[in-house]
């Protein structure tokens, strides 16, 4: 096994951060990661996921992150990492060869928190610096209540459970109808039911009805997951984020259902690659949009600008082939390491008067079309 450590060893200064890299990287990318790690006082190990997880648990008092090469089995690596409760919020960054929609969506759909283009030393350095300085809110007990996962497939239960735990839910599981009814009747803080469509013996609809009756909550939020949700997923054709990404969006809505939202329009999931940069900065950063509204967007990235920063962003408009240039201001950002349904990144409010008029018009029309389609799809 190839193991390479790049450590900051000047005098008696201890490493302030731990990072691991899993997969096969180009020599140039290995060098970029090593140089950035040294600059950021970070210990970096090129190793296996098993060894990386073990070492991360030895560095519990330090910020941690995991780099993964794009040609590795990212889904399996993320799943192995998230199996350990102490590593649920460790950021995963996939290094991709090009800033293309297919590469970025595939990385996020596999469970990554960010994607970096090969050779982007500045991007690596900024992300490590952000992780070092991040101060996420601390809490030891999930606040979102209990999510009941109903599936007869152990792999699907594991994937759904990991996503929901990271979103801040306690998770219980049911493998058949009798167990589902028992769990639903006992869970006092039951907030959500997620069932695969082939749940035995009568499918997801019957399972959801039984859970609502047992919990005496007729309006209990519920989601049906196709049994082969990600089996035939193709990011070049399906502009979504796979089963885990859709579940994350749904869990976010459940978590926020009692919150006050100042938006005039509804937020709608819309994942697409985007480039953004603070006003006055020439080099763009790439991210993926998480949701959009008429008034603003949320962008998934570990390189989020500070609140009140003016940002220029380019993205493909919803329901349109056109790329639009928009301008806005960062309202808030989700710090790395925080537990909750909202992923790491930042929310920005658009400034229509500062946007090119035609581009803003295309964006608003695209959002309205997306919103109308989503409303028509709702039961």
KABEL-V793849 format. One record per backbone hydrogen bond with DSSP energy under -0.5 kcal/mol. CO is the residue of the C=O (numbers start at 1). NH is the residue of the N-H. If there is no record, write none. Layout:
# KABEL-V793849
co & nh
CO & NH
CO & NH
This chain:
# KABEL-V793849
co & nh
1 & 3
4 & 46
5 & 7
6 & 44
7 & 9
9 & 11
10 & 13
16 & 63
17 & 43
18 & 65
19 & 45
20 & 67
21 & 47
22 & 69
23 & 25
26 & 29
26 & 30
27 & 31
28 & 32
29 & 33
30 & 34
31 & 35
32 & 36
33 & 37
34 & 38
35 & 39
36 & 40
37 & 42
38 & 41
41 & 16
41 & 17
42 & 44
43 & 19
44 & 6
45 & 21
45 & 47
46 & 4
47 & 23
48 & 52
49 & 53
50 & 54
51 & 55
52 & 56
53 & 57
54 & 58
55 & 58
55 & 59
56 & 59
57 & 60
59 & 62
63 & 18
64 & 91
65 & 20
66 & 93
67 & 22
68 & 95
69 & 72
72 & 74
73 & 77
74 & 78
75 & 79
76 & 80
77 & 81
78 & 82
79 & 83
81 & 84
83 & 85
84 & 87
85 & 88
87 & 90
91 & 66
92 & 113
92 & 114
93 & 68
94 & 96
94 & 116
95 & 70
96 & 118
98 & 100
100 & 104
101 & 105
102 & 106
103 & 107
104 & 108
105 & 109
106 & 110
107 & 112
108 & 111
114 & 94
116 & 96
117 & 120
119 & 121
120 & 124
121 & 125
122 & 126
123 & 127
124 & 128
125 & 129
126 & 130
127 & 131
128 & 132
129 & 133
130 & 134
145 & 170
146 & 191
146 & 192
147 & 149
147 & 172
148 & 150
148 & 194
149 & 151
149 & 174
150 & 196
152 & 154
153 & 157
154 & 158
155 & 159
156 & 160
157 & 161
158 & 162
159 & 163
160 & 164
161 & 165
162 & 166
163 & 167
164 & 169
165 & 168
166 & 340
167 & 341
168 & 144
170 & 147
172 & 149
174 & 151
176 & 180
177 & 181
178 & 182
179 & 183
180 & 184
181 & 185
182 & 186
183 & 187
186 & 188
187 & 190
189 & 146
191 & 221
192 & 148
193 & 223
194 & 150
195 & 225
196 & 199
197 & 204
199 & 203
203 & 207
204 & 208
205 & 209
206 & 210
207 & 211
208 & 212
209 & 213
210 & 214
211 & 215
212 & 216
212 & 217
217 & 220
221 & 193
223 & 195
224 & 226
225 & 197
226 & 229
228 & 231
228 & 232
230 & 233
234 & 237
234 & 238
237 & 239
238 & 240
241 & 245
242 & 246
243 & 247
244 & 248
245 & 249
246 & 250
247 & 251
248 & 252
249 & 253
250 & 254
251 & 255
252 & 256
254 & 257
256 & 259
259 & 261
260 & 262
268 & 292
270 & 272
272 & 289
273 & 316
274 & 287
275 & 314
276 & 285
277 & 312
278 & 281
285 & 276
287 & 274
288 & 300
290 & 270
291 & 298
292 & 268
295 & 350
296 & 293
297 & 348
298 & 290
298 & 291
299 & 301
299 & 346
300 & 288
306 & 309
309 & 330
310 & 279
311 & 328
312 & 277
313 & 326
314 & 275
315 & 317
315 & 324
317 & 320
322 & 317
324 & 315
324 & 326
325 & 356
326 & 313
327 & 351
328 & 311
329 & 349
330 & 308
332 & 347
333 & 335
334 & 345
335 & 338
344 & 301
345 & 334
346 & 299
347 & 331
347 & 332
348 & 297
348 & 350
349 & 329
350 & 352
351 & 354
351 & 355
352 & 355
356 & 360
357 & 361
358 & 362
359 & 363
360 & 364
361 & 365
362 & 366
363 & 367
364 & 368
365 & 369
366 & 370
367 & 371
368 & 372
369 & 373
370 & 374
371 & 375
372 & 376
373 & 377
374 & 378
375 & 378
